[in-house]
Amino acid sequence: MLINEVYLSVQGESTHAGRPCVFIRTSVCNQRCNYCDTGYAFTQGEPMALDDVVSRALELETPLVEITGGEPLLQPLLPELFRRLLGAGREVLIETGGSHDISVVPAGAKIILDIKTPGSGEEQANDYENLQRLREDDEVKFVLTSREDYDWAKQLVLREKLALRTTVLFSPAFRRIEPRDLSEWLLADRLPVRLNLQLHKYVWEPTQRGV
């Protein structure tokens, strides 16, 4: 596998925010979101044997593991990594950019599907069929760069009745939308979604790696 880093931190996002979590960050991504904060994972990384990836994740002795990227679904050995981690009793999350078929993710793992808004510059990459592949325990995330992104995401949530089927996260792109503004929009519209902040950027320096 092409791996950028494996590290222990506090989960900064999703409904698991605040929990200790092992992060397995894969290398290579097919998208170039203009707010991306992990661009180093596009090209930086080293080949790592699957056994070594699993051993490193397990030796950090933390029940929650997230596979992120880059784009993890580009890694051919991903199904076996899931099998090994789930078999070891770990709770496994995967964050994916939404351009690849998520049905390859096995039962027992939880998907955080990042739907790209127009403001990301990658809306055209969305595989909207993934919205029908979501399971009850999965989550959908929208990173919002503007009020226009918010309105676009709101319409998609309402049209697809996403909040009735899964957890929906609205995340303000860091330093592009103020969390207070997004909170006020959500309250005004009575939108049944969760405000999703990147907690790690408030605990540590926003550009710090390995957190």
C-alpha positions as MATLAB code, in Angstrom:
seq = 'MLINEVYLSVQGESTHAGRPCVFIRTSVCNQRCNYCDTGYAFTQGEPMALDDVVSRALELETPLVEITGGEPLLQPLLPELFRRLLGAGREVLIETGGSHDISVVPAGAKIILDIKTPGSGEEQANDYENLQRLREDDEVKFVLTSREDYDWAKQLVLREKLALRTTVLFSPAFRRIEPRDLSEWLLADRLPVRLNLQLHKYVWEPTQRGV';
ca = [
       0.000    0.000    0.000;
       1.074    3.604   -0.524;
       0.962    5.176    2.930;
       1.627    8.786    3.849;
       1.434    8.443    7.642;
      -0.004    6.421   10.516;
      -0.503    8.311   13.759;
      -2.569    8.684   16.912;
      -4.618   11.814   17.533;
      -8.027   13.016   18.620;
     -10.737   12.575   16.011;
     -11.566   16.101   14.889;
     -14.660   15.485   12.781;
     -17.829   13.414   12.315;
     -20.049   12.067   15.081;
     -16.884   10.513   16.539;
     -15.263   13.913   17.178;
     -13.330   14.050   20.420;
     -12.450   10.352   20.540;
      -8.858    9.092   20.431;
      -8.307    7.677   16.964;
      -5.578    6.046   14.891;
      -5.352    7.605   11.438;
      -4.041    5.683    8.442;
      -3.453    8.252    5.714;
      -3.018    6.782    2.258;
      -1.173    8.510   -0.568;
      -2.510    9.623   -3.969;
      -5.762   11.428   -4.732;
      -7.693   11.935   -7.960;
      -9.217   15.233   -6.790;
      -7.772   18.688   -6.124;
     -10.210   20.504   -3.834;
      -9.156   24.125   -3.514;
      -9.401   24.050    0.298;
      -7.497   20.784    0.728;
      -5.313   20.764    3.847;
      -3.568   17.474    3.105;
      -2.096   18.208   -0.308;
       1.140   16.588    0.836;
      -0.637   13.234    0.506;
      -0.995   13.699   -3.263;
       2.601   12.673   -3.916;
       4.319   12.025   -0.582;
       4.280    8.517    0.810;
       6.079    5.208    0.819;
       5.141    1.659   -0.137;
       4.275   -0.210    3.045;
       3.471   -3.885    3.417;
      -0.074   -4.587    4.553;
       1.250   -6.483    7.577;
       3.242   -3.424    8.614;
       0.269   -1.078    8.227;
      -1.894   -3.334   10.380;
       0.837   -3.829   12.986;
       1.461   -0.100   13.266;
      -2.258    0.633   13.684;
      -2.748   -2.079   16.294;
       0.331   -1.220   18.342;
      -1.152    2.227   19.019;
      -3.757    0.378   21.127;
      -6.779    2.503   20.265;
     -10.200    1.020   19.394;
     -11.105    3.594   16.718;
      -9.243    3.634   13.384;
      -9.901    5.932   10.432;
      -8.586    5.302    6.936;
      -8.256    8.599    5.094;
      -6.154   10.161    2.384;
      -5.517   11.066   -0.266;
      -8.287    8.863   -1.612;
      -8.268    5.497    0.179;
     -10.491    3.801   -2.404;
      -7.600    4.009   -4.883;
      -5.651    1.461   -2.821;
      -6.068   -2.096   -4.209;
      -5.398   -3.756   -0.844;
      -8.037   -1.720    0.970;
     -10.556   -4.607    1.290;
      -7.945   -6.750    3.019;
      -6.978   -3.872    5.321;
     -10.624   -3.581    6.360;
     -10.831   -7.312    6.972;
      -7.730   -7.344    9.145;
      -8.676   -4.322   11.239;
     -12.271   -5.438   11.757;
     -11.031   -8.926   12.591;
      -8.822   -7.414   15.281;
     -11.888   -5.852   16.878;
     -11.283   -2.306   15.729;
     -14.048    0.159   14.922;
     -13.150    1.309   11.416;
     -14.087    4.528    9.627;
     -13.199    5.494    6.080;
     -13.359    9.031    4.721;
     -13.723    9.110    0.953;
     -14.106   11.917   -1.550;
     -17.208   10.466   -3.168;
     -15.927    9.894   -6.695;
     -15.567    6.115   -6.328;
     -18.140    3.394   -5.683;
     -18.457    3.016   -1.901;
     -20.149   -0.383   -2.149;
     -16.681   -1.967   -1.923;
     -16.577   -0.953    1.762;
     -17.598   -4.010    3.811;
     -20.350   -4.202    6.372;
     -18.988   -3.296    9.775;
     -16.946   -0.344    8.540;
     -18.479    3.138    8.582;
     -18.270    5.475    5.615;
     -17.892    9.242    5.820;
     -18.831   10.330    2.303;
     -17.481   13.771    1.403;
     -19.744   15.233   -1.285;
     -17.956   17.976   -3.189;
     -19.711   21.331   -3.498;
     -19.355   23.759   -6.430;
     -16.979   25.864   -4.334;
     -14.565   22.949   -3.983;
     -13.807   22.943   -7.698;
     -14.529   19.191   -7.817;
     -18.325   18.964   -7.954;
     -18.134   17.221  -11.327;
     -16.300   14.294   -9.713;
     -19.213   13.307   -7.458;
     -20.685    9.857   -8.028;
     -24.235   10.647   -6.941;
     -25.157    6.959   -7.059;
     -23.231    6.734   -3.797;
     -26.130    8.500   -2.076;
     -28.219    5.382   -2.739;
     -25.441    3.123   -1.458;
     -25.278    4.733    1.976;
     -26.123    2.634    5.010;
     -27.780    3.797    8.201;
     -24.530    4.076   10.167;
     -22.701    5.985    7.427;
     -22.345    9.771    7.333;
     -22.377   12.413    4.589;
     -20.180   15.488    4.849;
     -20.353   18.765    2.925;
     -17.422   21.181    3.224;
     -18.859   24.628    2.539;
     -16.884   27.575    1.184;
     -19.707   30.129    0.828;
     -23.402   30.839    1.280;
     -23.862   29.550   -2.270;
     -22.337   26.218   -1.258;
     -24.647   26.109    1.750;
     -27.739   26.653   -0.408;
     -26.560   24.029   -2.902;
     -25.953   21.452   -0.162;
     -29.248   22.271    1.551;
     -31.184   21.606   -1.644;
     -29.397   18.291   -2.155;
     -30.103   17.208    1.430;
     -33.800   18.063    1.094;
     -34.233   16.628   -2.402;
     -32.588   13.305   -1.524;
     -34.101   13.203    2.000;
     -30.596   12.481    3.273;
     -31.266   13.430    6.885;
     -33.960   10.745    7.080;
     -31.507    8.066    5.975;
     -28.172    8.932    7.530;
     -26.233   11.537    9.520;
     -25.472   14.721    7.570;
     -22.526   16.963    8.490;
     -22.095   20.570    7.362;
     -18.511   21.723    7.784;
     -17.298   25.308    7.274;
     -14.145   25.397    5.162;
     -11.500   26.634    7.582;
     -11.179   30.438    7.502;
     -13.544   30.661    4.511;
     -16.834   30.572    6.415;
     -17.212   31.564   10.046;
     -18.701   28.772   12.186;
     -21.072   31.316   13.721;
     -22.453   32.262   10.303;
     -23.028   28.636    9.356;
     -24.674   27.998   12.717;
     -27.071   30.887   12.144;
     -27.989   29.629    8.670;
     -28.713   26.159   10.049;
     -30.868   27.546   12.838;
     -32.783   29.888   10.540;
     -33.590   27.047    8.137;
     -34.240   24.450   10.875;
     -32.081   22.143    8.785;
     -31.724   18.672   10.397;
     -27.951   18.408   10.002;
     -24.955   18.611   12.334;
     -22.432   21.437   12.505;
     -19.073   19.782   11.933;
     -15.918   21.637   13.009;
     -12.332   20.481   12.587;
     -11.537   20.303   16.302;
      -7.883   19.436   15.747;
      -7.340   22.840   14.109;
      -8.462   24.543   17.302;
      -6.438   22.286   19.613;
      -3.193   22.378   17.590;
      -1.774   24.704   14.964;
      -4.036   24.483   11.887;
      -1.179   23.459    9.580;
       0.432   20.960   11.958;
       0.761   17.452   10.527;
       0.278   14.217   12.413;
      -2.604   15.538   14.508;
];
